[in-house]
Amino acid sequence: MVQEVRIVPGWLVSRLMVVLRHAHPELPGRLGRERRPDQVMEIIYDAQAALMDQACRSRGPAEVIPLFARARQRQLREAASVI
């Protein structure tokens, strides 16, 4: 019976706690002493969602990259010469 029970190794849990702390302050408490893979994966998914949310909120507006810069410059020159 005991041989069929899989648990997340302790060395991995300690490293996971570091990531969880960065993701959200409540996540390490949710993990607690839990080492069953299914339960740990649920908490990892929540951490991923929190980190993605943080990443999206930290970004400012994107810089607009002109795809056809030369064509735009030519249009501006032509418009200026017509006036």
MARBA-3410 file (N, C-alpha, C, O; in Angstrom, 1 decimal):
83
0.8,-1.2,0.0,0.0,0.0,0.0,0.9,1.3,0.0,0.6,2.2,-0.8 ~ 1.8,1.3,0.9,2.7,2.5,1.0,3.5,2.7,-0.3,3.8,3.9,-0.7 ~ 3.9,1.6,-1.0,4.7,1.7,-2.2,3.9,2.4,-3.3,4.6,3.0,-4.2 ~ 2.6,2.3,-3.3,1.9,2.9,-4.4,1.6,4.4,-4.2,1.2,5.1,-5.2 ~ 1.9,4.9,-3.0,1.6,6.4,-2.7,2.8,7.1,-3.2,4.0,6.9,-2.8
2.6,8.1,-4.2,3.7,8.9,-4.7,3.6,10.2,-4.0,2.5,10.8,-3.7 ~ 4.7,10.8,-3.7,4.8,12.1,-3.1,5.8,13.0,-3.8,6.7,12.4,-4.4 ~ 5.7,14.3,-3.7,6.6,15.2,-4.3,7.8,15.2,-3.3,7.7,15.4,-2.1 ~ 9.0,15.1,-3.9,10.2,15.0,-3.0,10.5,16.3,-2.3,10.1,17.4,-2.7 ~ 11.0,16.2,-1.1,11.2,17.3,-0.2,12.1,18.4,-0.8,11.9,19.6,-0.7
13.2,18.0,-1.6,14.0,19.0,-2.2,13.3,19.8,-3.2,13.6,21.0,-3.4 ~ 12.3,19.3,-3.9,11.5,20.0,-4.8,10.5,20.9,-4.1,10.2,22.1,-4.6 ~ 9.9,20.5,-3.0,9.0,21.3,-2.3,9.7,22.5,-1.7,9.1,23.6,-1.8 ~ 10.9,22.4,-1.3,11.6,23.6,-0.7,11.8,24.7,-1.8,11.7,25.9,-1.6 ~ 12.1,24.2,-3.0,12.3,25.1,-4.2,11.0,25.7,-4.6,10.9,26.8,-5.1
10.0,24.9,-4.6,8.6,25.3,-5.0,8.1,26.4,-4.0,7.4,27.3,-4.5 ~ 8.4,26.3,-2.8,8.0,27.4,-1.8,8.6,28.7,-2.2,7.9,29.7,-2.0 ~ 9.8,28.8,-2.7,10.3,30.1,-3.2,9.5,30.7,-4.3,9.2,31.9,-4.3 ~ 9.1,29.9,-5.2,8.3,30.3,-6.4,6.9,30.7,-5.9,6.4,31.8,-6.3 ~ 6.4,30.0,-5.0,5.0,30.3,-4.5,5.0,31.6,-3.7,4.1,32.4,-3.9
6.1,31.9,-3.0,6.2,33.2,-2.3,6.2,34.4,-3.2,5.6,35.4,-2.9 ~ 6.8,34.2,-4.3,6.9,35.3,-5.3,5.6,35.4,-6.0,5.2,36.5,-6.4 ~ 4.8,34.3,-6.2,3.6,34.4,-6.9,2.5,35.0,-6.1,1.8,35.9,-6.6 ~ 2.3,34.6,-4.9,1.2,35.1,-4.0,1.5,34.8,-2.6,1.9,33.6,-2.3 ~ 1.4,35.7,-1.6,1.7,35.4,-0.3,0.9,34.3,0.4,1.4,33.7,1.4
-0.3,34.0,-0.1,-1.1,32.9,0.5,-0.7,31.5,0.0,-1.1,30.5,0.7 ~ -0.1,31.4,-1.1,0.2,30.1,-1.7,1.1,29.2,-0.8,0.8,28.0,-0.7 ~ 2.1,29.7,-0.2,2.9,28.8,0.6,2.1,28.2,1.8,2.3,27.0,2.1 ~ 1.2,29.0,2.3,0.3,28.4,3.4,-0.6,27.4,2.9,-0.9,26.4,3.6 ~ -1.1,27.5,1.7,-2.0,26.5,1.1,-1.2,25.2,0.9,-1.8,24.1,1.0
0.0,25.3,0.5,0.8,24.1,0.3,1.1,23.4,1.6,0.9,22.2,1.7 ~ 1.5,24.1,2.6,1.7,23.5,3.9,2.6,22.3,3.9,3.7,22.3,3.3 ~ 2.1,21.2,4.4,2.8,19.9,4.4,2.3,19.0,3.2,2.7,17.8,3.2 ~ 1.5,19.5,2.4,0.9,18.7,1.3,2.0,18.3,0.3,2.8,19.1,-0.1 ~ 2.1,17.0,0.0,3.1,16.5,-0.9,2.5,15.5,-1.9,3.2,14.9,-2.7
1.2,15.4,-2.0,0.6,14.6,-3.0,0.6,15.3,-4.3,0.2,16.5,-4.4 ~ 1.1,14.7,-5.4,1.3,15.4,-6.7,0.0,16.1,-7.2,0.1,17.2,-7.7 ~ -1.1,15.5,-7.1,-2.4,16.1,-7.6,-2.6,17.4,-6.9,-3.0,18.4,-7.5 ~ -2.5,17.4,-5.6,-2.7,18.7,-4.8,-1.7,19.7,-5.1,-2.0,20.9,-5.2 ~ -0.4,19.3,-5.2,0.7,20.2,-5.4,0.5,20.8,-6.8,0.8,22.0,-7.0
0.1,20.1,-7.8,-0.1,20.6,-9.1,-1.2,21.7,-9.1,-1.1,22.7,-9.9 ~ -2.3,21.5,-8.4,-3.3,22.5,-8.3,-2.7,23.8,-7.8,-3.1,24.9,-8.3 ~ -1.9,23.8,-6.8,-1.3,25.0,-6.3,-0.3,25.6,-7.3,-0.2,26.8,-7.4 ~ 0.4,24.7,-8.0,1.3,25.2,-9.0,0.5,26.0,-10.1,1.0,27.0,-10.6 ~ -0.6,25.4,-10.5,-1.5,26.1,-11.5,-1.9,27.5,-11.0,-2.0,28.5,-11.7
-2.3,27.5,-9.7,-2.7,28.8,-9.1,-1.5,29.8,-9.1,-1.7,31.0,-9.4 ~ -0.3,29.3,-8.8,0.9,30.2,-8.9,1.1,30.7,-10.3,1.5,31.8,-10.5 ~ 1.0,29.8,-11.2,1.2,30.2,-12.6,0.2,31.3,-13.0,0.6,32.3,-13.7 ~ -1.1,31.2,-12.6,-2.1,32.2,-12.9,-1.7,33.5,-12.3,-1.9,34.6,-12.9 ~ -1.3,33.4,-11.0,-0.9,34.7,-10.3,0.3,35.3,-11.0,0.3,36.6,-11.1
1.3,34.6,-11.4,2.5,35.1,-12.0,2.1,35.7,-13.4,2.7,36.8,-13.7 ~ 1.3,35.1,-14.1,0.9,35.6,-15.4,0.1,36.9,-15.2,0.3,37.9,-16.0 ~ -0.8,37.0,-14.2,-1.5,38.2,-13.9,-0.5,39.3,-13.6,-0.7,40.4,-14.0 ~ 0.5,39.0,-12.7,1.5,40.0,-12.4,2.2,40.5,-13.6,2.4,41.7,-13.8 ~ 2.5,39.6,-14.5,3.3,40.0,-15.7,2.4,40.9,-16.6,2.9,41.9,-17.2
1.2,40.6,-16.7,0.3,41.4,-17.6,0.1,42.8,-17.0,0.1,43.8,-17.7 ~ -0.1,42.9,-15.7,-0.3,44.1,-15.0,1.0,45.0,-15.0,0.9,46.2,-15.0 ~ 2.1,44.4,-15.0,3.4,45.2,-15.0,3.7,45.8,-16.3,4.5,46.7,-16.4 ~ 3.2,45.3,-17.4,3.5,45.8,-18.7,2.8,47.1,-18.9,1.6,47.3,-18.5 ~ 3.5,48.0,-19.6,2.8,49.2,-20.0,2.3,49.0,-21.4,2.3,47.9,-22.0
1.8,50.1,-22.0,1.3,50.0,-23.4,2.5,49.6,-24.3,3.6,50.1,-24.2 ~ 2.2,48.8,-25.3,3.2,48.4,-26.3,3.6,49.5,-27.2,2.8,50.4,-27.5 ~ 4.9,49.4,-27.6,5.3,50.4,-28.6,4.9,50.0,-30.0,4.9,48.8,-30.3 ~ 4.4,50.9,-30.7,3.9,50.7,-32.1,5.1,50.6,-33.0,5.9,51.5,-33.1 ~ 5.2,49.5,-33.7,6.3,49.3,-34.6,5.8,49.4,-36.0,4.9,48.6,-36.5
6.2,50.5,-36.8,5.7,50.6,-38.1,6.2,49.5,-39.0,7.4,49.3,-39.1 ~ 5.2,48.9,-39.7,5.6,47.8,-40.5,6.2,48.2,-41.9,7.0,47.6,-42.5 ~ 5.7,49.4,-42.3,6.1,49.9,-43.6,6.6,51.3,-43.4,6.1,52.3,-44.0 ~ 7.7,51.4,-42.7,8.3,52.7,-42.3,8.7,53.5,-43.6,8.4,54.7,-43.6 ~ 9.3,52.9,-44.5,9.7,53.7,-45.7,8.5,54.2,-46.5,8.5,55.3,-47.0
7.5,53.3,-46.6,6.3,53.7,-47.4,5.7,54.9,-46.7,5.2,55.8,-47.4 ~ 5.6,54.9,-45.4,5.0,56.0,-44.6,5.8,57.2,-44.8,5.2,58.3,-45.0 ~ 7.1,57.2,-44.8,8.0,58.3,-45.0,7.8,58.9,-46.4,7.7,60.1,-46.6 ~ 7.6,58.0,-47.4,7.4,58.5,-48.8,6.1,59.2,-48.9,6.0,60.2,-49.5 ~ 5.0,58.6,-48.2,3.7,59.3,-48.3,3.8,60.6,-47.6,3.1,61.6,-48.1
4.5,60.8,-46.5,4.6,62.1,-45.9,5.3,63.1,-46.8,5.0,64.2,-46.8 ~ 6.4,62.6,-47.4,7.1,63.5,-48.4,6.2,63.9,-49.5,6.2,65.1,-49.9 ~ 5.5,63.0,-50.1,4.6,63.3,-51.2,3.5,64.3,-50.8,3.2,65.2,-51.5 ~ 3.0,64.1,-49.6,1.9,64.9,-49.1,2.5,66.4,-48.9,1.8,67.3,-49.1 ~ 3.7,66.4,-48.4,4.3,67.8,-48.1,4.6,68.5,-49.5,4.5,69.7,-49.5
5.0,67.7,-50.5,5.3,68.4,-51.8,4.0,68.8,-52.5,4.1,69.7,-53.3 ~ 2.9,68.3,-52.2,1.7,68.6,-52.9,1.2,70.0,-52.3,0.5,70.8,-53.0 ~ 1.4,70.2,-51.1,0.9,71.4,-50.4,1.6,72.6,-50.9,1.3,73.7,-50.4
END
